[in-house]
Amino acid sequence: MTTYKNWSDVSPVVCADALLVECHKLLNELEEFQAFLTEQKKDHTADLRQFRSSVNSELRSLERLSVADPTAERTVHTLRSSNLPFYIAVWATAKSIRGLVLFNKRFYWETPAGRPAEGGPKPRCKYSALVDIVAEDGAEWIKVSTVSESRILFEKAKAGWEAADSDSSTEDDFRDGARIVADGGMGHEASGSGSDGNDNRIELLRVAEDLQKAAKKVRVRYHHPRVRFVLPKIMEGKNAAIDAILGELRATGATVQCGSLPSRFGAYTNGVTSPTQLTTLFTNLLIDPLAHLTPVLNIDCTILLALVSDLSHTTLAPSPTLHKAIRRQVDLEADEKLLPSNLYPTMAGRSLVCTLLAAKRMREIVEQIGTATERLRTELLLGQGKAGKGKTSEELRESFGAFSDYEIPDTWKLPIQIEARTYELSSLPVVAKKVEAELTEINRSVFLYGWENGLTTISSNRTVAKVIEGIVEAEGGEDDEGPKVWLCSTARSLVGKEKARR
């Protein structure tokens, strides 16, 4: 935990130089993180653009102020109104989380607006709330505010809660309040955003309620995002009025952290210079695609086919005789090897099952159009036939590796166990009946089995996964959770599939 620094106590000359140094440090860390994302080919997972742009704008402003008259009233006011302390607080908070998605994201909701015109649609008003940090792969929204206790008490008095001691408010407190919109989106833009109801509340409570309204319109893995407030200038347990407001804030459903900045390595001003520390920090910030997998994985037919496809095990030369879809998969495999970079890390160390119908359908496809090596891999994968029956897991892996260019993990648990038991609709939420009606027989077998047994289903069938998610979220109960699905980013066909069609 890192104490928030109050720059208003520093002389203008020292403040200008110090803020400039701090701004460069912040930008350097952001640049290092961006370079790390690029190196790891994770540029698409975390969006820093808007935040970096804001910090760069602040840097240009500070550079102008560093050569201005430090005694001029405008210079002093601008320095003490700098947004940099807020950006420092946001970055320090971001460094404490996992699964960073992006900064400064606006989320929306709508409410009815007056009477509809005769024969026309009911008018709607659109509102929004700004989230400073979207974390945990979207499951947590974090709001950072550098508002002071005196400012909150001033707002409380203004709202008519009770009289406040105006002598306790400093110039910095009022400046901080005036900077609320600029330094963290704590307020709302005048046009089309902000609260849709009573504004006779202090800003923190209004923002908290707005964030909850926006969160009700968003689901991540079937659940609404959690809201967290970070208030580094607020001390809990010292002022009854402040504590009462914090209680109101928590009553909205948000969690609240007060008094310091959460960070694994402290604020960057303390120095994060070790390359090992930075690598650990940046790795923690990445979204972990395996974080929510269950110990037992349910393997869809699409993945069964990908595991045995020749395309997944060797580099094929591009050929005009191949179908364009196969050529595309050849290009994808050349750029990123599906098994060693994706499927093996996902499955390693976990028990693997598939439904009887998925295994049957996979074998039918392989027998009809698979190559000789694809058929051999199928027997080894399922522990069946002349190649696979009666072999130990170690023997299956060794034999499988003989037909692959890639090393097979020692923790890959072969064979995949075939589960003959089907699902029981009565064991699932009521909305499962609507899901069942929209799926084919094989997809019902796979996804509803995984759902009933609480297993993560591994699939590349994005269309079906989105259909299920849409039905559960739109027609299920508030607490209904649909099947856990881990989507493979790309599919692999059998090479023989396209040859057979030509």
C-alpha positions, 0 to 999 in steps of 0.5 A: 500500500502506498500513501497518496502524495499531496502536491499542494503542499509543495512550492510551485518551483519544486512542484513543477520540476517534481511533477515533470519527473513523475510524469516521465516515470509514469510514461516510461512504465506505460511504454515498458508495459506496451513493449511487454504486450507487443513482445508477448503478442498480447497487444489486443488484450489490454488497451492503453491508448487513451490513458497514455494519450491523457498522460502525454497531454499532461506532460506537454502541459507540465513542460510549458509550466516548467518554463513559465513564471513560477510566481504567477497566479495562473502558473500556481493554480494550474500546477496545483490543478494538475491531473497527474496525481490522479493518473499516478493513483490510477496506475498504482491501482492498476498495478495491483490488479489482474486481467487488465482490459483497459482504462477510461471506459464509458458504459451506458444504460437507458431509461424511459423519457416521457410519453411516447408520441401518438403511434410512435415508439416510447422515447428513451434517455441514454446515460453513461458512467465512466470506469477508470479501470476495467479489470479481471477480464471485465469482471471488476470495474474500478473507480479511483477518486482523489477527492478529499474529506473536506470536499465530501463534507462540503458537498454533504452540507450543500446537499442539505444533509447537515451543517458543515464547518466551512473553516475546515475546507482548504483551497486545495479541497475546493480545487480538488472538487472542481477537478472531479470531472477532469481527474477521474470522470467522477462527474458526468459530461453535460451532454447525454451522460450522468445520473438519470434521477435525483441529483441531490446527492454527493458526487461519490454516491451519485457515481456509485449508483450510476455505475451499478445501473450501468453494470446491470446492463453488462454481464461477464461470464453470466454475472454483472461486473463488481464495482470497487472504489479506491479513495486514497485521500479518505481515512476511515474511522476518524470522522463519523460523518465520513464513515456514514457516507462510506457506509452509504457507498458500500450500500450501493453494492460497491467495495471501498478502499480508503487511505492508500493506493493498492499496489504490489510494488508501491507507486512507481515513485518508489522505483520499480527498477528490477527487470524481474519485478517489472516482468512479474508485475506485467505478467500479473496484469495480463488476462489469464485465459486459463483462470476459470478452467475446471479440473476436468474439461469437457472436450467438444467434437470441434476440439477432438477433430483439431487434436487429430488433424494433420494441420495441427501437427505439421507445417504444410506447404501452401498449395493452390490445390487446397481449399481456401479455408484450409489454406487459411488454416495453414497460414494460421498454423504457421503463425501460431502453433495451435497445440503447443501455444493453445490447446496443450497448455489448456489441457495439461494437468487436467482430466479430459472427458467427452460425451459418447455422441461427440466421440461417435460423431468425431470417429464417423468424420475421421473414418469417412474423410480422415488421412491414415495419420488422422485415424491413428491419432484418433485411436490414440486420443480415445485409447481405442482400436489397434493403436490405442487399446490397452496402452497406458497414458504414457504409452499413448503420449509417446505414440501420439508424439511419433505422429507430431512435430511438437512435443507432447506434455507429460501432464497431458492425460490420455486417453480422453474418457468417453462419458456414456451418461447423458444430461438430465434437464431437470437438474439444470435451471429452467432456462435450459429448456429454451437452450435445449430447443435451439441446439442440435442433438450433438451440441445438446449432448456436449454443452448441456452435459458440461453445464449439468456437471459444472465442467468447462467445455472446450470448443471452437464453436463460437456461434453456439456458445454465443447463442447459449449465452444470449438465451441465458442472459436474456431469459434466465433468472438473475442468478442463473449461470449458464455453461462454462465455455472456453473458446479456442480462438481458431478451428482446424479441419481435417485435411481430407475434408476438402480433398474429398470435396474436390 
